[in-house]
């Protein structure tokens, strides 16, 4: 029993170092990314949204902002640079300051084309209205049918309309 205790004592600093390094590496991956400035409410960095869908989505987001003060941003990326979509969405949401400061009433719809991933990131001020389960349902039932056919503009437009309609 004494020998196993000594083994644990010797291994403790090593295990602590691994845990510390692992916890430092994870958040840094997404936050190391440099973001371009937004291009209005729809920032189509992947170049996949048709003009009519862009204009309609911009109009929905503008009306939401004017009527409620909440902000909606729709962003397309060609790829996630080897990262997972969740931390990328959180990093972009924070970097752009989506939503009124102090109220945190913002929504980001992020599409990564290469990975075929979508994320709806919701600010704390709207989580009661747009919980994760509802956002997942909007992605699966409203957006995915069109996105899976390569209809990125309409898929994002209908997703934005569903989010605003809640």
C-alpha positions as CSV (number, residue, x, y, z in Angstrom):
1,X,0.0,0.0,0.0
2,X,2.9,2.4,0.8
3,X,4.5,1.8,-2.6
4,X,1.3,2.7,-4.6
5,X,1.0,5.9,-2.5
6,X,4.6,6.8,-3.4
7,X,3.9,6.1,-7.1
8,X,0.9,8.5,-7.0
9,X,2.9,11.1,-5.2
10,X,5.7,10.9,-7.9
11,X,3.2,11.0,-10.7
12,X,1.1,13.9,-9.3
13,X,3.3,16.8,-10.6
14,X,3.4,15.1,-14.1
15,X,-0.4,14.7,-14.2
16,X,-0.9,18.2,-13.0
17,X,1.3,19.6,-15.7
18,X,-0.6,17.6,-18.4
19,X,-4.0,18.9,-17.1
20,X,-2.7,22.4,-17.0
21,X,-1.3,22.3,-20.5
22,X,-4.4,20.7,-21.9
23,X,-6.7,23.3,-20.3
24,X,-4.6,26.2,-21.7
25,X,-4.4,24.7,-25.2
26,X,-8.1,24.2,-25.8
27,X,-9.5,27.8,-25.5
28,X,-6.5,29.2,-27.3
29,X,-7.3,27.4,-30.5
30,X,-10.4,29.3,-31.4
31,X,-9.4,32.6,-29.9
32,X,-6.1,32.7,-32.0
33,X,-8.2,33.3,-35.1
34,X,-8.3,36.8,-36.6
35,X,-11.7,37.8,-37.9
36,X,-12.5,40.1,-40.8
37,X,-15.0,42.9,-40.2
38,X,-18.6,42.0,-40.7
39,X,-20.2,42.9,-44.0
40,X,-23.6,43.9,-42.7
41,X,-25.9,41.4,-41.1
42,X,-24.9,38.7,-43.7
43,X,-21.2,38.1,-44.0
44,X,-20.8,35.5,-46.8
45,X,-17.0,34.8,-46.6
46,X,-17.5,31.5,-48.4
47,X,-19.3,33.2,-51.3
48,X,-22.3,30.8,-51.3
49,X,-25.3,33.0,-50.6
50,X,-27.3,34.2,-53.6
51,X,-28.2,37.9,-53.8
52,X,-31.9,37.5,-53.3
53,X,-31.4,35.4,-50.1
54,X,-28.8,37.8,-48.8
55,X,-31.1,40.8,-49.3
56,X,-34.1,39.1,-47.7
57,X,-31.9,38.0,-44.7
58,X,-30.5,41.5,-44.3
59,X,-34.1,42.9,-44.3
60,X,-35.1,40.4,-41.6
61,X,-32.1,41.2,-39.4
62,X,-32.5,44.9,-39.9
63,X,-36.2,44.7,-38.9
64,X,-35.4,42.6,-35.8
65,X,-32.8,45.2,-34.7
66,X,-35.2,48.2,-35.3
67,X,-38.1,46.5,-33.5
68,X,-36.4,44.8,-30.6
69,X,-32.8,45.9,-30.3
70,X,-31.6,42.3,-30.8
71,X,-29.0,41.5,-33.4
72,X,-28.8,38.7,-35.9
73,X,-25.6,37.9,-37.8
74,X,-25.4,35.2,-40.5
75,X,-21.9,34.1,-41.4
76,X,-20.5,31.6,-43.9
77,X,-17.0,30.3,-43.8
78,X,-15.3,28.1,-46.4
79,X,-13.9,26.0,-43.6
80,X,-13.2,25.9,-39.9
81,X,-9.4,25.6,-40.1
82,X,-9.4,22.2,-38.4
83,X,-11.4,23.4,-35.4
84,X,-14.8,22.4,-34.1
85,X,-17.7,24.7,-35.0
86,X,-18.8,25.4,-31.4
87,X,-15.7,27.2,-30.1
88,X,-15.4,29.0,-33.5
89,X,-18.9,30.3,-33.2
90,X,-18.4,31.5,-29.6
91,X,-15.1,33.2,-30.6
92,X,-16.7,35.0,-33.6
93,X,-19.8,36.0,-31.5
94,X,-17.5,37.5,-28.8
95,X,-15.0,39.1,-31.3
96,X,-17.8,40.9,-33.2
97,X,-19.8,41.8,-30.0
98,X,-23.0,40.6,-31.5
99,X,-26.0,41.9,-29.4
100,X,-26.4,45.0,-27.3
101,X,-23.6,45.3,-24.7
102,X,-25.0,44.5,-21.3
103,X,-28.1,42.8,-22.7
104,X,-26.3,40.2,-24.8
105,X,-29.3,39.9,-27.1
106,X,-27.6,38.5,-30.2
107,X,-27.8,35.5,-32.4
108,X,-25.1,34.2,-34.8
109,X,-26.0,31.6,-37.5
110,X,-22.6,30.2,-38.6
111,X,-22.3,27.9,-41.6
112,X,-19.0,26.0,-42.4
113,X,-19.3,24.8,-46.0
114,X,-16.4,22.3,-46.2
115,X,-17.3,20.6,-42.9
116,X,-21.1,20.8,-43.7
117,X,-21.7,22.2,-40.1
118,X,-24.1,24.8,-38.9
119,X,-24.3,26.4,-35.4
120,X,-26.8,28.9,-34.0
121,X,-25.0,30.7,-31.2
122,X,-27.3,32.6,-28.8
123,X,-26.4,35.3,-26.4
124,X,-27.3,34.9,-22.7
125,X,-30.1,37.5,-23.0
126,X,-32.0,35.3,-25.5
127,X,-31.3,31.8,-24.1
128,X,-34.7,31.7,-22.5
129,X,-36.4,32.3,-25.8
130,X,-34.0,30.3,-28.0
131,X,-32.7,27.3,-26.0
132,X,-30.3,24.9,-27.5
133,X,-33.0,22.3,-28.2
134,X,-35.0,24.8,-30.3
135,X,-32.0,25.9,-32.2
136,X,-31.1,22.3,-32.9
137,X,-34.7,21.7,-34.2
138,X,-34.4,24.8,-36.4
139,X,-31.2,23.5,-37.9
140,X,-32.5,19.9,-38.4
141,X,-36.0,20.7,-39.7
142,X,-35.8,24.1,-41.3
143,X,-32.2,24.6,-42.5
144,X,-30.8,21.1,-43.2
145,X,-33.1,20.1,-46.0
146,X,-32.0,23.0,-48.1
147,X,-28.4,23.1,-47.0
148,X,-27.9,19.4,-47.8
149,X,-29.0,20.2,-51.4
150,X,-26.5,23.0,-51.7
151,X,-29.2,25.7,-51.4
152,X,-27.2,27.7,-48.9
153,X,-28.9,31.1,-49.3
154,X,-32.4,29.8,-48.9
155,X,-31.4,27.5,-46.0
156,X,-29.8,30.4,-44.1
157,X,-32.7,32.7,-45.0
158,X,-35.3,30.2,-43.7
159,X,-33.2,29.6,-40.6
160,X,-33.0,33.3,-39.9
161,X,-36.7,33.7,-40.4
162,X,-37.4,30.8,-38.0
163,X,-35.1,32.3,-35.3
164,X,-36.7,35.7,-35.7
165,X,-40.2,34.2,-35.6
166,X,-39.7,32.7,-32.2
